[in-house]
Amino acid sequence: MKTLKTYSIPFKGLKLGKHQFDYEITDSFFNEFEYSLVKKGKLDCQVELEKQETMLILDFKINGVVDRSCDRCLSEFPETVNVQERQIVKFGEAGQEETDDEIMFLKPHDYELDLSGLIYEYINLAMPLISVCNDEGNTPFCDQEMLDKLNKLSGTEEEEENTEPDPRWAVLKNIK
C-alpha cells in the first residue's frame, strides 16, 4: 500500500485554479491490486486538477503499453492504452438523487484524494474484452506452434478427411 500513497493528492493546501500532476505507472502499481488483469505495464498518467470553491474537476490522460496474454495462443503481447477521462469531485455528503459514476463526494474533513483506484479502473476498462494478437501467426508475439496444436485438437481436420457419412446415420435418413 505504500506504493499507492504516491497517487494521492493533498488538495487542501492547493490554491484555486488548475494544477498538473504526472505519474509513472509500472509493474509495482499493478502488484498492489490483488487479482489484477494487468500484471505488467509502463504508462504515463497526466492528471489536471482544477480546484474550484465547491468541487474538483480531474482530467486524466493515460498513455502507454501493458503486457497482455493472447486469448487464442496464450503468448504475451503488448497492448497500447490511450485513456482520456473526466472525474468530478464535490465537497459534502452525497444525496440520494445524486448518484452518478462521474461524480464523487468527499467529506468535509477529507484533506487528500487517492487517485490509485480511479487510475486502475480506467486502465482496466480500456482493455478489450477479448485480447488476441494482431495478425494471427504473422507477428513475433503469436505462438504458431500453439495455434497448430489447437487446430489439430479442434477436430476440424478429421472431419475434412472423412467425408463418408457414418452408416448408422444413413439408416435414420430412410425413416420418413
Phi and psi in degrees as a GROMACS rama.xvg file:
@    title "Ramachandran Plot"
@    xaxis  label "Phi"
@    yaxis  label "Psi"
@TYPE xy
-64.1898  -33.7898  LYS-2
-64.178  -36.9363  THR-3
-74.1703  -16.8879  LEU-4
-63.109  -24.7931  LYS-5
-62.553  -27.3792  THR-6
-94.4741  24.8906  TYR-7
-105.686  142.013  SER-8
-115.016  117.558  ILE-9
-79.3347  95.8531  PRO-10
-83.4178  -15.0737  PHE-11
-60.3618  -37.3576  LYS-12
-87.6191  -1.92768  GLY-13
-81.1044  145.648  LEU-14
-79.1492  162.338  LYS-15
-64.9134  142.614  LEU-16
125.578  -168.095  GLY-17
-94.159  140.99  LYS-18
-136.161  143.062  HIS-19
-110.451  133.737  GLN-20
-129.72  133.68  PHE-21
-119.404  135.295  ASP-22
-130.97  146.207  TYR-23
-108.047  124.488  GLU-24
-105.524  120.29  ILE-25
-126.796  -170.358  THR-26
-58.4387  -35.421  ASP-27
-63.3461  -30.7768  SER-28
-64.402  -48.1228  PHE-29
-70.3835  -27.411  PHE-30
-67.4275  -21.5168  ASN-31
-73.5447  -17.7493  GLU-32
-103.479  117.247  PHE-33
-70.2447  141.538  GLU-34
61.4451  33.7871  TYR-35
-72.1703  137.226  SER-36
-69.1336  -31.4013  LEU-37
-103.91  127.403  VAL-38
-108.823  -31.6842  LYS-39
-131  145.958  LYS-40
177.934  163.899  GLY-41
-139.885  109.207  LYS-42
-132.693  154.526  LEU-43
-111.469  132.59  ASP-44
-121.622  123.397  CYS-45
-112.272  127.005  GLN-46
-119.767  123.18  VAL-47
-104.321  117.289  GLU-48
-105.374  123.537  LEU-49
-108.593  111.907  GLU-50
-91.4205  125.826  LYS-51
-119.625  178.244  GLN-52
-61.5216  -42.8666  GLU-53
-112.859  -3.37318  THR-54
-159.631  168.745  MET-55
-118.756  137.975  LEU-56
-115.622  121.158  ILE-57
-111.228  126.188  LEU-58
-112.394  119.608  ASP-59
-102.35  136.604  PHE-60
-131.543  112.507  LYS-61
-119.854  121.805  ILE-62
-133.306  142.73  ASN-63
157.81  -159.434  GLY-64
-132.507  137.11  VAL-65
-121.129  151.603  VAL-66
-89.3537  127.91  ASP-67
-123.388  159.96  ARG-68
-105.971  137.08  SER-69
-68.5251  133.985  CYS-70
-73.6127  -15.8608  ASP-71
-93.7081  -51.5471  ARG-72
-112.297  -2.456  CYS-73
67.6608  10.8361  LEU-74
-85.1733  157.282  SER-75
-82.2285  139.963  GLU-76
-148.242  153.92  PHE-77
-81.8057  136.178  PRO-78
-116.871  126.469  GLU-79
-79.6069  136.637  THR-80
-121.395  126.823  VAL-81
-133.304  112.112  ASN-82
-125.783  134.96  VAL-83
-133.312  115.944  GLN-84
-135.656  159.727  GLU-85
-128.12  136.945  ARG-86
-130.253  132.658  GLN-87
-107.112  131.91  ILE-88
-121.279  120.159  VAL-89
-105.842  153.412  LYS-90
-92.5728  135.671  PHE-91
118.87  -178.577  GLY-92
-84.9054  146.821  GLU-93
-77.1807  131.612  ALA-94
-83.9356  162.348  GLY-95
-64.5201  -36.8481  GLN-96
-79.8571  -12.5658  GLU-97
-102.48  75.0268  GLU-98
-120.603  95.9009  THR-99
-131.15  141.186  ASP-100
-69.9648  -23.1669  ASP-101
-84.6035  -7.40794  GLU-102
-120.146  124.806  ILE-103
-109.583  157.102  MET-104
-122.295  138.033  PHE-105
-111.905  142.635  LEU-106
-75.5973  155.495  LYS-107
-59.0681  -26.9709  PRO-108
-90.0824  -1.84515  HIS-109
-70.7992  140.213  ASP-110
-121.711  -11.7909  TYR-111
-141.135  158.994  GLU-112
-120.555  120.521  LEU-113
-87.3521  116.656  ASP-114
-95.7139  -6.15772  LEU-115
-60.5617  -41.4966  SER-116
-65.5013  -40.2456  GLY-117
-65.6269  -44.1982  LEU-118
-62.5869  -45.2062  ILE-119
-60.812  -44.2219  TYR-120
-64.1535  -44.0544  GLU-121
-63.0151  -40.072  TYR-122
-65.9195  -45.2389  ILE-123
-67.671  -34.0783  ASN-124
-71.8063  -21.5308  LEU-125
-79.4648  -14.3089  ALA-126
-74.068  138.433  MET-127
-69.0475  152.684  PRO-128
-62.0352  -42.723  LEU-129
-116.199  120.518  ILE-130
-108.044  122.035  SER-131
-133.385  154.46  VAL-132
-62.0353  147.016  CYS-133
-68.7862  155.918  ASN-134
42.1433  86.3219  ASP-135
-53.6141  122.928  GLU-136
77.9049  -5.90454  GLY-137
-108.294  -7.43879  ASN-138
-98.9798  159.333  THR-139
-68.4958  -12.7073  PRO-140
-90.4013  -27.5198  PHE-141
-74.8474  132.443  CYS-142
-91.137  96.8659  ASP-143
-64.7337  -34.7186  GLN-144
-61.7921  -41.1872  GLU-145
-66.6698  -40.6912  MET-146
-63.7698  -38.493  LEU-147
-64.7647  -41.2578  ASP-148
-64.4463  -41.4318  LYS-149
-64.1011  -41.1136  LEU-150
-64.5148  -37.9235  ASN-151
-67.1954  -41.6291  LYS-152
-80.9344  -14.0079  LEU-153
-72.4315  -18.12  SER-154
88.8772  -0.0610432  GLY-155
-72.3282  -31.2548  THR-156
-68.4189  -39.5776  GLU-157
-64.3353  -38.1553  GLU-158
-66.6056  -35.1828  GLU-159
-70.3263  -37.9298  GLU-160
-70.1576  -39.2178  GLU-161
-99.4674  89.4947  ASN-162
-90.5659  -11.6697  THR-163
-73.8593  130.133  GLU-164
-71.288  153.93  PRO-165
-68.4095  130.877  ASP-166
-62.3362  -25.0265  PRO-167
-65.6158  -35.1802  ARG-168
-76.1597  -28.8107  TRP-169
-63.6172  -34.9189  ALA-170
-65.4243  -37.4344  VAL-171
-68.7603  -27.0488  LEU-172
-68.4605  -24.4804  LYS-173
-77.6251  -7.9882  ASN-174
-87.3377  94.4848  ILE-175
